[in-house]
Amino acid sequence: MNSKTADHEVSFPDVSSLETDARDENKEKLFSEEKLSYSETSDTESFKCELPHSGQSGSNGRGKSQPGPPVIEVINVKKSYTLGDMEVPILSDVNLTVYAGEFLAIMGPSGSGKSTLMNLIGFLDRPTEGKILIKGRDIVKLSDKEVARLRGLEIGFIFQTFNLIPRLTALENVELPTYANSREGVDTRKRAKELLDMVGLADRMHHKPGELSGGQSQRVAIARALINDPAILLADEPTGNLDSKTGCEILGMFTRLNKDGRTIIMITHDPEIAKYADRVVLVKDGIIQSNTE
Ligand SMILES: Nc1ncnc2c1ncn2[C@@H]1O[C@H](COP(=O)(O)OP(=O)(O)OP(=O)(O)O)[C@@H](O)[C@H]1O
């Protein structure tokens, strides 16, 4: 399956073929315990995890052998919430460009606005001021239906708390996003099974979330995020609820997905995780304080 078969109601500049072709070339399993080693540290917040780094050369996405075009552009974005008659600023004048195939980490203190920024990038929320472009398209100019379709097909979300539906099986959870949006000509049940096999859960597909471990639940969530073959994965503290070994396994999946051409933006508090990113963005007091390229 690839995006060439996609039933896009929204048309984009054709920047996806490079990523999709790269993704199609590598069908190896995402879950592979032999490929990682990890060690517990005295600091329970952190872990040592030895994985191949995603970057092929240089320290940013553009340093990889095939630098990609911009996929996400955040331009002069402000976000505030209204509490009573008070306007509370959360993000002020944020500018950020993310390139195709980049692995970007977002770090910063609690309450600094990391999730707010990610929600804006994923169109779960709209900016108070400024623009967000995805593949050159300004979402403000799209209808709600077009935004929902763009989000459903181009962006996969992974959360710290997995956000699986308890009464559905793993297979049904993976298939769920396709009820709202799916690519034309894709056998979604078959793809959901293949994805569960790819994340090492072929034997757990009829289990419900309550019968799965935290790591297994996050693997189901990763399979769910991949069901519509999105070019972009947004992950908000995906290892935050997992032990060191399981966190290392999940991080390994992200590095392999990035190697296969997917753009990844991951919020993390852990510098050990951030070191696997091509670039680290530090959000503090609602602004980007450093953008390590
Ligand atoms: N819907 C909302 N209404 C009002 N304030 C909000 C809303 N959502 C977030 N905030 C506030 O915005 C600020 C930034 O929140 P955000 O979740 O983006 O921070 P964060 O950096 O992701 O924090 P953490 O690391 O603890 O998850 C916080 O002060 C939060 O209380």
The ligand as an SDF file (V2000), in Angstrom:
LIG
                    3D

 31 33  0  0  0  0  0  0  0  0999 V2000
   -7.3730   24.1770   27.0750 N   0  0  0  0  0  0  0  0  0  0  0  0
   -6.6010   24.9270   27.8710 C   0  0  0  0  0  0  0  0  0  0  0  0
   -7.1180   25.9930   28.5420 N   0  0  0  0  0  0  0  0  0  0  0  0
   -6.3430   26.7570   29.3330 C   0  0  0  0  0  0  0  0  0  0  0  0
   -5.0250   26.5420   29.5460 N   0  0  0  0  0  0  0  0  0  0  0  0
   -4.4610   25.4910   28.9220 C   0  0  0  0  0  0  0  0  0  0  0  0
   -5.2000   24.6360   28.0560 C   0  0  0  0  0  0  0  0  0  0  0  0
   -4.3580   23.6820   27.5740 N   0  0  0  0  0  0  0  0  0  0  0  0
   -3.1470   23.9270   28.1140 C   0  0  0  0  0  0  0  0  0  0  0  0
   -3.2090   25.0050   28.9240 N   0  0  0  0  0  0  0  0  0  0  0  0
   -2.0960   25.6030   29.6720 C   0  0  0  0  0  0  0  0  0  0  0  0
   -1.0540   25.8510   28.7560 O   0  0  0  0  0  0  0  0  0  0  0  0
    0.2090   25.6660   29.3920 C   0  0  0  0  0  0  0  0  0  0  0  0
    1.0670   24.7560   28.5230 C   0  0  0  0  0  0  0  0  0  0  0  0
    0.4930   23.4410   28.5470 O   0  0  0  0  0  0  0  0  0  0  0  0
    1.1440   22.2450   27.7400 P   0  0  0  0  0  0  0  0  0  0  0  0
    0.3220   21.0210   27.9950 O   0  0  0  0  0  0  0  0  0  0  0  0
    1.3430   22.6460   26.3290 O   0  0  0  0  0  0  0  0  0  0  0  0
    2.5660   22.1320   28.4520 O   0  0  0  0  0  0  0  0  0  0  0  0
    3.6960   21.0100   28.3070 P   0  0  0  0  0  0  0  0  0  0  0  0
    4.9690   21.7340   28.0620 O   0  0  0  0  0  0  0  0  0  0  0  0
    3.2860   19.9970   27.3030 O   0  0  0  0  0  0  0  0  0  0  0  0
    3.6900   20.3970   29.7710 O   0  0  0  0  0  0  0  0  0  0  0  0
    3.9880   18.8920   30.2890 P   0  0  0  0  0  0  0  0  0  0  0  0
    5.4470   18.6560   30.0240 O   0  0  0  0  0  0  0  0  0  0  0  0
    3.6860   18.9710   31.7460 O   0  0  0  0  0  0  0  0  0  0  0  0
    3.0850   17.9550   29.5430 O   0  0  0  0  0  0  0  0  0  0  0  0
   -0.0630   25.1240   30.7790 C   0  0  0  0  0  0  0  0  0  0  0  0
    0.0600   26.1800   31.7060 O   0  0  0  0  0  0  0  0  0  0  0  0
   -1.4940   24.6420   30.6890 C   0  0  0  0  0  0  0  0  0  0  0  0
   -2.1480   24.7780   31.9360 O   0  0  0  0  0  0  0  0  0  0  0  0
  1  2  1  0
  2  3  1  0
  2  7  2  0
  3  4  2  0
  4  5  1  0
  5  6  2  0
  6  7  1  0
  6 10  1  0
  7  8  1  0
  8  9  2  0
  9 10  1  0
 10 11  1  0
 11 12  1  0
 11 30  1  0
 12 13  1  0
 13 14  1  0
 13 28  1  0
 14 15  1  0
 15 16  1  0
 16 17  2  0
 16 18  1  0
 16 19  1  0
 19 20  1  0
 20 21  2  0
 20 22  1  0
 20 23  1  0
 23 24  1  0
 24 25  2  0
 24 26  1  0
 24 27  1  0
 28 29  1  0
 28 30  1  0
 30 31  1  0
M  END
$$$$
